[in-house]
């Protein structure tokens, strides 16, 4: 006989789970474990959530993680802005960013900025909206409402229905539970609590060096759901309403096992690709290379939004420190190189130059072009300036 309270709970939650099963992809490891254990308490088909003792050994990070490179959100934004814009557009973007408050919201006056640069207010507004969609997403949003909208468009580009609930959410009106569950994963402020994510009690993946080779471990590799043989036997003999209720519990159990397998399979492919592409950085022998969400999605055969969900709020412990998964996704700057790689190559070329005859930006661009990278002179100048390296005239030593 199934307990009445279990029957009621099942009716309330089954449809919600079926509709939002993909949202379980969002949860970091420690939250996922808690969700599975809560399901175990109400689902008789889950006899045990089996967690290997190796979870403590591999995934619990009890010391303060050592992060080799942790630029602030504003530093990351300025780097991305300088790689995308130049001239008056760059100056306007810098003015917009300097007009944000400590939370990252724009508090300046678009018309005043437009007057300073002799352009229209619409022109400045277009740049503001462009900046707000660069990483880290949302800086220069006007308010919480716009920030939520930008995050939803970034995380759920295929679910336009969510945008219709933004006003209700901000103004505290009731919304469907599935909407509220999605919104709970969003940040409240563009620059809110940027230091906290690196101090995590339990990471979602670990990359270790084993005899010079990088090896990846996933939390999902060490956790499983053990199905109750007693209830499997019971459903084989049950009839009528009792069988229907048992069947729905079994569907829930199988659904959680399916989601766990989806996470395991896709995170494994993402982790392996990170190891392949960012191997030099992970070994401490180079910088990050270009790796984009869209390319990862094509490689593993899922949508960009699914990749975003999978890497959101998840962290990996590496030989170089503990980082968010998103840290390893670097946009292409020029010539097929990441920003970090391009800056490293420019710096190396300048370090090898003859101090009495320093190379011009055009000559550096030519060297890179001969190496197979399509880099323009102005791109070299932009990144040289970004690194604080003087011009060839100022570098000359007699």
N, C-alpha and C positions, 0 to 999 in steps of 0.2 A: 504493500500500500504506500503510495507517494504522499508525503506530508503536504497538507493544504498550503502552508506558507511557501513551500517550494513551487507549487503549482502557480500561485499568484506571481511570484518573482519571475518565473519562466515566461508567463504571458506578457509581463511588462517589458522584458529585456530581449526576448528572442528576435523580434522584428528589428529592433534597434541594432543588434549585433549584425544581423544579416545585411542590413543596409549600409553599415559603416565598418564592415570588417577590415577594409583597407586602412582605417585609421589606426589600427593596432600596430601598423608598420611604423608609426610615428614615435612610439614610446621608447625611451632609452631602456637599457638592460634592467636596471633596478626597478623601474616602474612596471616593466613587462612581467617580471617575476612576481610582483605583488598582485597584478591583475590575474595571473594564472592561479595564484593561491586563493584569491577571493572566489574565482570560478570553481575551484576545487571544493570549497565549503558549501556551495549550493548545487553542485552538479554531481550526482551519485555515480556517474560513469567515469569521473576522474578519480581514480583511487589514490594517486599520488603525483605531485609535481616533483620529478626526480632532478635534483641539482647535484652535479658531480662535485666532490671535494676539491677538484682542480679549479673550480670557480674562485675559491678564496685565494689559491696560489697564483692564478694568472690575472684575475680581473679586479680584485679589491686593492685599490691604490691607497694605502694608509699614510703614505708620506705626501708631503706637498710636491706635486708634479714639477719637474724641472722643464720649463719650456724654453727651447733654444732661441726662439724668435717670436715675440708676441707684440707686434705693433698695435697701437691703440686703434680703435675704430675710425677715428678721424684721420690718422695717418694712412690707413688703408684706403679710405675714401679719397683723400687728396692724391694718392698715387694713381687711383683709377681715373679720377677727373683729369689729371695731367696726361694720362695716356689716351684719353678720348677727345680732349678739347685743346685748343690753342688760340693764341691771339686774344682778341677782345672777349670771345666766348669763355676762355679760361679765366680771364680776370673777373668777369661777371660771376662765374661759378664760385670763385674764391670769395668774392664779396657776399654771395648768398650764404655760403657755409659759415663765414665769420658772423653772420646775422642770425645764428641759431642759439638757443638757450642751452643750459647744461643737459637737458634731456634730448636735444637734437632737433627740436621743433623750430621752424622758421619764425622769427619774431620781427623781422625787418619790414621795410616798405619797398615793394616792387617798383612803384613809380619813382621813388627817390633814386634807386639804383639805376633805373632806366635813364633818368635825367643826367646822372653822373657820366654815363657812357654814351649818351646821345643816341639811344635806341628806343624802340617802343616798349611799353609795359608788357605787351603780349610776347615780345621777343625774350624778355627777362623771365617771364612766366614759363615759357617753353623750356628754357635752360633749367629753371628750378625743378620742373617735373622730370626732366632728364636726370638730374643729379639724384633725385629722390629714388630713382630706380637702379642706381648703381649700388654695388656692394660697399659697405653694409646697407642693406635696403632700408629706406625710410627717412634718412637724414635729410632735412629741409622740408619734410611734410609740414603742412600748416597746423594740423591738430591731430588728435587721436583718431578721429573719424577717417581722415585721409590716410593715416598710417596703417590702420586696419585694412582699408581697401587695398592699399599697395601690397601688403603682405598676402592677402587673399589672392590677388591676381598673380603673385609670384609663386605661391605654394599650390594653388588650385586653379590653374589657367583654364581647365576644362569644365569647371563647375561654376558657371556664371550665376546660378541661382543664389549662391551664398551672398553675393553683393547686395541683393535686395534686403538683406537683414541687417546691414551695417547700422542704419539709423536706429533701429530698434535696440540693437546691442548697446550702442553708445548712450542712448537715453534711458536704458534700464527697463525696457519693455520686455514682455515674455516672448521667447522665441522657441522653436522646436528644440528638443534636447540634442538632436544630432548636430544642429548648428552650434549650440553652446559647447559641445564637446570639441568641435573643430576649433572654435575660437579660443578655447583654453590653452592651446599650444602657441598662441601668438604672443609676441612681446608687447608690452604696454608703451614703451618709449624706445625711440631709435637708438639712444645711447645708454639705456638703462642697464646697470649692473654688468658692464662688459667684462669685468675681471672674474666674476663668479664661475662662468662655465668651465674654467680650467681647474677648479678645485672640486673634482668629482670624487665621490666615495667609491664608485664602481664604474669602470670603463666598459665600453661595448665591444672593443676589439683590442688585440695586442699584436704588435709586430716585433719579433725578436730576431737577433742575429745568431745563427747557429752555424759555426765553422765557416763564417764569411757569407753565408746565404741568409736571405731574409725569409722568415716564416711567419705566416699570419694565423691567428687564432680568433675565433668568434665566440662570443658568449653563448650563442644559440647551439654551438657544438657540444655544450656541456649541460644542456637542460632538455628535458623531455617530459611528455605526459604519459603516464601509465594508466591504461584503461582497465576498469574493474571487470574481472572475469565473472564475478557474481552477477553484476547487472547485465552483462552481455548474455548470460544464460537466462536471466529473468525476462529480457525482452523477447527471446526466442520462444518463450512459453506464454507471454502475456497476450491478452486479447482486448478488443474494444477500446474504451477510453483510456484505460491504463496503458495499453500499448501505444496509443497516440502520444500520451505525455512522455513516456519513456523514449519514444522515437525522436521527439523534439530535443530532449536532453542529449541523446546520442548525436544528433545533428550539431548541437552546440559543441560537444566534445570534439567531433571530427573537424568542425570549422576552426577551432583553436589550434588543432594539430596542423591543419592545412596552412593557417596563417604563419605558424612557427616555421614550417618548412619553406614558405615563400620568403620570409625574412632571411632564413639561413641560406637559401640558394642564391638570392640576389645580393645580399650583403657579402657573401663569399666572393661572388664575381666582381663586385665593386672593390673589395679589399685586395684581391689578386691584381686588379688593374692598377690600383694605387701603388702596390709594391713594384709592378712592372715599370710604370711610368716615372715614379718618384724615387726609384731605387737609390740613385746617387745621393739625393738629399737624406734619405733614411739611414744611409751608411755614413753620413757626415762627409761625403766626398764631392758635393756639388749643391746646386740650388734647385728650387722647384721648377718643373717644366710645365708647359701648357697642358691642361687637362680640363675639359669643359663638360658640364652636365649633359648637354645635348649629344656630345660624342659618346659619353658613357651610356646614355639611353639607347643609342643606335647599336652600340657594341653588345649590350646584354639583352636587347630586344624588348625593352619596355618604354613607357612614355617618360618624358622629361619630368612630369609632375610626380611619377612614382619614384624616380631617382631622388628628387628633392625630398619626398616624404621619408625615404629610407635613410638619408644622410642627415636629416634634420635632428638637432639636439642629441647627436651621438658622438662619442669620443673614442679616440684610439691612443693607446700608450705605445710609444715607439722608442728606439734607441736614442732619439734626439729630444724626447720630451713627450708630453701629453697634449694632443691637439684635437679640435673638432674635426670631424670628417670633412667638413666644407673647406677647411684650411688647405687641403690638397687639391682643390679645384681652382685652377689658376687660368684666368682668361688670356688669350693670345694677344700679344702686344704688337708684334710686327714680324714679318718674315717667317712665321711659323714658330717663333720663340715666345716664351713667357716673358713677362716684364723683368722678373728676377734674372732669367738667363741672359736676356739682352743686355741688362745693366752689367752683369758679370763679364760678358764678352768685351763690352766697350772698355770696362775698367782694366781688363787684362791687356788689351791692345795698347792702351795708354801707358800702362806700367812698363811695357817692353819698348816703348819708343825712345828715340835718341833725344835726351833733354835739350840738346842744342838745336834740334830740328823737330819740334813737336808736330804731331799729325793734326791736320785740320779735320773738322767734322766731315767734310766731303771725302777726305782720304780714308777716314775710319769707315765710312759707309761703303767705299769701294772695296776695302779689305773684306768686310762682311759679305758683300755681294759676290766676291770671288770665292768665298766659303760656301756660297749657295743660299744666302739669306737676302731677301728683297727688302732692304732697309734704306730709306731715304736720308739725305743729309739732315733735314729738319728733325727727323726722328732721333738721330744720334745726338743732335744738339739738345733736344728735349730731355733725354735720359741722362746725358752728361750733366746738365744743369740740375736735374733732380737729385743726382748723387753729390752735388756740391763740388764738381770738378771744374776748375777754371778753363777758359778758352785756350786755344793753342798759343795765342800771343801772350797770355798771362802765365802759361806754363814754361815758357822759354827760359833756359838757363845758359848763360854765356861762360 
